[in-house]
Amino acid sequence: MEQLDAFLERINSVIWHDYALYVVLGVGVLFTFWSGFCQYRALTHGVAVTRGKYDDKDDPGAINHFQALSAALSATVGLGNIGGVALAIALGGPGAVFWMWMIGLAGMALKTTEVSLSMIYRNTDDPSNPHGGPMFVASKGFAKMGLAPIGKIVGGIFVITLLISAITGGNMFQSWNVAQVTHASTNNSVPTVLTGIVLALITGAVIIGGIKRIGAVAGRLVPFMCLMYLAAALYVLILKFGMIPDMLVLIVTSAFSTLEAEGAFIGGAWGYAFLWGMKRALFSSEAGQGSSPIAHSAAKTHEPVREAVVAGLEPFIDTIVVCTITALVILSSGAWNRGAEADFYSPLSFAQTGVSDDGVPLWTPSESFVPAKKPAARKISGEWAENDQVFVIARFGDDPRRETGDTLHKVTGEVVEDEETGSLFVEWDPVESAEQPTLDSEHAGLFQSYPGASLTAYAFDRVQPGLGRWLVPIAAWLFAISTMISWSYYGEQGVVFLFGTRGIFLYKVIYCVLIIVPTLPNLIETDAQLDGLTALGTGVMLWANIPIMLIFSVTAMGAYHSYFRRFKAGEFHPHAAPALKDVVEGHDVE
């Protein structure tokens, strides 16, 4: 696993180079101005279209606008909003949230543009089962230029990146987080692999029915899970209302400055906040990835841009609303910079335990006995239990972190139980350092690790003990299932592009099996390992899709401005909004 982690780190250092992030943000800004601030159109006309005022059962497509938006949101509003935001704050600090906002706004323009293209070039040979996405944009678009072979190659490259992302971010990230949260919330009594098996069975039962069943499930599940999660989060924010202004100021100021270490947070520069905010926002909203256009291409409409402005609502709902509320819960609760759960009985020192393959000394903490938790920590998260992930913060004198220039590092370990005595001790992970590490006096003590969504659950529990223990596992299950079923469909459309319908069944079987893989014991254990997988999937899709968007940008923007010229001229006549129940269930287009 270490070799895989190192390999992923090398790849991600290239595809997630700072310049790549500047390009994505720049393309979003480009389309924002080129469209005349399409964000406004999404929040006005897009809402009316989603409400069903322009639905027509005679238009080509399989599902209505609301169901298409729900299917796309079921992939984006997921564990990225729970675990991804927590990951961004834990590693990048509060400033990461500001950069998530910027990507959310730019992402609205990216979504509008990429969905416009996918609707223009979608395949409607079977009007009730259309196919679309960047692979069809490339194939048909280049064919119109007389470059059909190039279109097939570019489309195939995109599909490969799509399948990588479906397997990693759309699948493995979800099941790993749910397994970890379920394991922790049940006092480690539910094996992670059992969670993986159940998730695979549920996902398999839904995806067998294709896009119509996915749309029907998403149309009911997405509104319910969003309202449930937001209601609990708003309850917490009401209790912490007085802190919200300070937290908003902290988000903005730390986005442009270095934030010093405090408690469990070991510091972060503004550039690191920018990196993590961009990465997590792009992963959460999928802006520029080219994934959600696949779901929107199933919408019933004759007007490509009409569905595109609906798609523009996605980053607003996902990043501006849901991610921000999660971030405020984590920040206002103090979960991100919490103090140590326990103090050591005697000063902790480090002992050399070997030498790495590169000849660098290996060190581990000299103390392995687990000290008792403080009463306040015990009230929130209970007693120590076997398999709890823990860390101490040490200073490596010869090894400054590139993110801040500081020498603070986390030294991780796992709580294990002695089979003979039943006592608990820490099994430490060796760390490399040319000099002997020293425990940092300002951050002394033993910290419990809350990776991914576990940090969000812990944040809820700090405000209302027990709330996170039941809320986040339920939300994680719902969010993960909705994300996995949508991403399964995305990958399926890629398989259709490459191999036709004959490859669908085998793909679905493989997809469901891979849900179980990351829940196997001792495979993925840390935030860094998890980020390596999800960053790969998101990054490769951006590299494939952004060039497609730019090549055919004139077509997208031409269609966009043509539509709204006709809209202003009064060519489109909305009808009375159908009953909300009919819109949710898709009966208004049957």
ChimeraX attribute file (.defattr): number of C-alpha atoms within 10 A of each C-alpha:
attribute: neighborCount
match mode: 1-to-1
recipient: residues
	/A:1	10
	/A:2	8
	/A:3	8
	/A:4	12
	/A:5	16
	/A:6	13
	/A:7	12
	/A:8	17
	/A:9	19
	/A:10	12
	/A:11	16
	/A:12	20
	/A:13	13
	/A:14	12
	/A:15	19
	/A:16	21
	/A:17	13
	/A:18	15
	/A:19	11
	/A:20	15
	/A:21	20
	/A:22	12
	/A:23	12
	/A:24	22
	/A:25	20
	/A:26	13
	/A:27	19
	/A:28	25
	/A:29	21
	/A:30	14
	/A:31	24
	/A:32	21
	/A:33	11
	/A:34	16
	/A:35	19
	/A:36	12
	/A:37	16
	/A:38	23
	/A:39	22
	/A:40	14
	/A:41	18
	/A:42	26
	/A:43	15
	/A:44	14
	/A:45	16
	/A:46	23
	/A:47	17
	/A:48	15
	/A:49	21
	/A:50	26
	/A:51	20
	/A:52	25
	/A:53	18
	/A:54	21
	/A:55	25
	/A:56	16
	/A:57	17
	/A:58	12
	/A:59	16
	/A:60	19
	/A:61	23
	/A:62	25
	/A:63	32
	/A:64	33
	/A:65	31
	/A:66	26
	/A:67	29
	/A:68	32
	/A:69	26
	/A:70	31
	/A:71	33
	/A:72	29
	/A:73	30
	/A:74	32
	/A:75	30
	/A:76	31
	/A:77	28
	/A:78	30
	/A:79	31
	/A:80	33
	/A:81	29
	/A:82	28
	/A:83	29
	/A:84	30
	/A:85	32
	/A:86	32
	/A:87	29
	/A:88	28
	/A:89	25
	/A:90	26
	/A:91	22
	/A:92	28
	/A:93	33
	/A:94	31
	/A:95	31
	/A:96	34
	/A:97	33
	/A:98	24
	/A:99	24
	/A:100	30
	/A:101	21
	/A:102	19
	/A:103	30
	/A:104	32
	/A:105	23
	/A:106	27
	/A:107	33
	/A:108	31
	/A:109	33
	/A:110	32
	/A:111	29
	/A:112	33
	/A:113	32
	/A:114	33
	/A:115	34
	/A:116	30
	/A:117	31
	/A:118	30
	/A:119	32
	/A:120	23
	/A:121	22
	/A:122	23
	/A:123	19
	/A:124	16
	/A:125	10
	/A:126	11
	/A:127	15
	/A:128	16
	/A:129	18
	/A:130	20
	/A:131	26
	/A:132	26
	/A:133	32
	/A:134	33
	/A:135	32
	/A:136	27
	/A:137	25
	/A:138	29
	/A:139	22
	/A:140	21
	/A:141	22
	/A:142	20
	/A:143	15
	/A:144	11
	/A:145	9
	/A:146	11
	/A:147	14
	/A:148	16
	/A:149	12
	/A:150	14
	/A:151	22
	/A:152	20
	/A:153	14
	/A:154	22
	/A:155	26
	/A:156	21
	/A:157	16
	/A:158	27
	/A:159	26
	/A:160	18
	/A:161	24
	/A:162	32
	/A:163	22
	/A:164	21
	/A:165	28
	/A:166	27
	/A:167	24
	/A:168	25
	/A:169	26
	/A:170	34
	/A:171	29
	/A:172	27
	/A:173	27
	/A:174	28
	/A:175	33
	/A:176	27
	/A:177	28
	/A:178	32
	/A:179	26
	/A:180	23
	/A:181	29
	/A:182	25
	/A:183	20
	/A:184	23
	/A:185	22
	/A:186	13
	/A:187	16
	/A:188	16
	/A:189	10
	/A:190	15
	/A:191	17
	/A:192	24
	/A:193	20
	/A:194	15
	/A:195	22
	/A:196	25
	/A:197	18
	/A:198	14
	/A:199	23
	/A:200	22
	/A:201	13
	/A:202	13
	/A:203	23
	/A:204	19
	/A:205	12
	/A:206	18
	/A:207	21
	/A:208	15
	/A:209	11
	/A:210	15
	/A:211	22
	/A:212	19
	/A:213	16
	/A:214	24
	/A:215	30
	/A:216	19
	/A:217	20
	/A:218	29
	/A:219	23
	/A:220	15
	/A:221	18
	/A:222	25
	/A:223	14
	/A:224	12
	/A:225	21
	/A:226	19
	/A:227	11
	/A:228	14
	/A:229	19
	/A:230	15
	/A:231	12
	/A:232	15
	/A:233	20
	/A:234	16
	/A:235	15
	/A:236	23
	/A:237	21
	/A:238	11
	/A:239	13
	/A:240	15
	/A:241	12
	/A:242	11
	/A:243	15
	/A:244	16
	/A:245	11
	/A:246	11
	/A:247	17
	/A:248	18
	/A:249	13
	/A:250	18
	/A:251	22
	/A:252	16
	/A:253	16
	/A:254	22
	/A:255	26
	/A:256	16
	/A:257	14
	/A:258	19
	/A:259	22
	/A:260	14
	/A:261	17
	/A:262	14
	/A:263	19
	/A:264	23
	/A:265	23
	/A:266	23
	/A:267	24
	/A:268	29
	/A:269	22
	/A:270	23
	/A:271	19
	/A:272	23
	/A:273	31
	/A:274	24
	/A:275	21
	/A:276	26
	/A:277	31
	/A:278	28
	/A:279	24
	/A:280	31
	/A:281	30
	/A:282	27
	/A:283	24
	/A:284	29
	/A:285	32
	/A:286	27
	/A:287	30
	/A:288	32
	/A:289	28
	/A:290	26
	/A:291	30
	/A:292	30
	/A:293	29
	/A:294	31
	/A:295	32
	/A:296	32
	/A:297	31
	/A:298	31
	/A:299	27
	/A:300	26
	/A:301	23
	/A:302	15
	/A:303	15
	/A:304	24
	/A:305	27
	/A:306	25
	/A:307	30
	/A:308	29
	/A:309	30
	/A:310	28
	/A:311	33
	/A:312	32
	/A:313	27
	/A:314	27
	/A:315	32
	/A:316	23
	/A:317	18
	/A:318	24
	/A:319	30
	/A:320	21
	/A:321	15
	/A:322	21
	/A:323	30
	/A:324	20
	/A:325	21
	/A:326	25
	/A:327	25
	/A:328	24
	/A:329	27
	/A:330	26
	/A:331	25
	/A:332	24
	/A:333	24
	/A:334	16
	/A:335	25
	/A:336	26
	/A:337	19
	/A:338	15
	/A:339	19
	/A:340	20
	/A:341	21
	/A:342	19
	/A:343	17
	/A:344	15
	/A:345	12
	/A:346	7
	/A:347	12
	/A:348	18
	/A:349	15
	/A:350	16
	/A:351	15
	/A:352	18
	/A:353	14
	/A:354	15
	/A:355	15
	/A:356	13
	/A:357	7
	/A:358	7
	/A:359	10
	/A:360	14
	/A:361	19
	/A:362	20
	/A:363	24
	/A:364	23
	/A:365	25
	/A:366	14
	/A:367	19
	/A:368	16
	/A:369	14
	/A:370	18
	/A:371	18
	/A:372	16
	/A:373	21
	/A:374	13
	/A:375	12
	/A:376	11
	/A:377	17
	/A:378	14
	/A:379	14
	/A:380	19
	/A:381	20
	/A:382	12
	/A:383	13
	/A:384	20
	/A:385	15
	/A:386	16
	/A:387	17
	/A:388	17
	/A:389	21
	/A:390	20
	/A:391	21
	/A:392	23
	/A:393	26
	/A:394	24
	/A:395	19
	/A:396	23
	/A:397	15
	/A:398	12
	/A:399	17
	/A:400	14
	/A:401	14
	/A:402	11
	/A:403	16
	/A:404	19
	/A:405	12
	/A:406	18
	/A:407	17
	/A:408	24
	/A:409	21
	/A:410	17
	/A:411	20
	/A:412	23
	/A:413	23
	/A:414	20
	/A:415	20
	/A:416	20
	/A:417	16
	/A:418	10
	/A:419	8
	/A:420	6
	/A:421	7
	/A:422	9
	/A:423	12
	/A:424	18
	/A:425	19
	/A:426	23
	/A:427	20
	/A:428	20
	/A:429	14
	/A:430	20
	/A:431	22
	/A:432	20
	/A:433	18
	/A:434	14
	/A:435	15
	/A:436	19
	/A:437	27
	/A:438	16
	/A:439	21
	/A:440	17
	/A:441	11
	/A:442	10
	/A:443	20
	/A:444	20
	/A:445	23
	/A:446	22
	/A:447	23
	/A:448	25
	/A:449	20
	/A:450	25
	/A:451	22
	/A:452	28
	/A:453	25
	/A:454	26
	/A:455	25
	/A:456	31
	/A:457	29
	/A:458	26
	/A:459	30
	/A:460	28
	/A:461	22
	/A:462	24
	/A:463	22
	/A:464	16
	/A:465	14
	/A:466	17
	/A:467	18
	/A:468	25
	/A:469	23
	/A:470	16
	/A:471	18
	/A:472	28
	/A:473	24
	/A:474	18
	/A:475	20
	/A:476	29
	/A:477	23
	/A:478	20
	/A:479	28
	/A:480	29
	/A:481	28
	/A:482	31
	/A:483	29
	/A:484	31
	/A:485	30
	/A:486	33
	/A:487	31
	/A:488	26
	/A:489	23
	/A:490	28
	/A:491	27
	/A:492	26
	/A:493	24
	/A:494	28
	/A:495	22
	/A:496	15
	/A:497	20
	/A:498	16
	/A:499	11
	/A:500	12
	/A:501	12
	/A:502	10
	/A:503	13
	/A:504	18
	/A:505	12
	/A:506	10
	/A:507	15
	/A:508	19
	/A:509	12
	/A:510	11
	/A:511	24
	/A:512	24
	/A:513	15
	/A:514	18
	/A:515	28
	/A:516	23
	/A:517	18
	/A:518	24
	/A:519	26
	/A:520	16
	/A:521	11
	/A:522	8
	/A:523	12
	/A:524	19
	/A:525	16
	/A:526	14
	/A:527	17
	/A:528	14
	/A:529	18
	/A:530	22
	/A:531	23
	/A:532	21
	/A:533	23
	/A:534	26
	/A:535	24
	/A:536	22
	/A:537	24
	/A:538	30
	/A:539	24
	/A:540	22
	/A:541	25
	/A:542	26
	/A:543	18
	/A:544	23
	/A:545	25
	/A:546	19
	/A:547	12
	/A:548	22
	/A:549	25
	/A:550	15
	/A:551	12
	/A:552	17
	/A:553	18
	/A:554	12
	/A:555	16
	/A:556	26
	/A:557	19
	/A:558	11
	/A:559	19
	/A:560	24
	/A:561	15
	/A:562	12
	/A:563	18
	/A:564	16
	/A:565	12
	/A:566	11
	/A:567	13
	/A:568	9
	/A:569	9
	/A:570	9
	/A:571	11
	/A:572	12
	/A:573	9
	/A:574	12
	/A:575	11
	/A:576	10
	/A:577	16
	/A:578	15
	/A:579	12
	/A:580	12
	/A:581	11
	/A:582	13
	/A:583	22
	/A:584	23
	/A:585	20
	/A:586	23
	/A:587	14
	/A:588	19
	/A:589	19
	/A:590	12
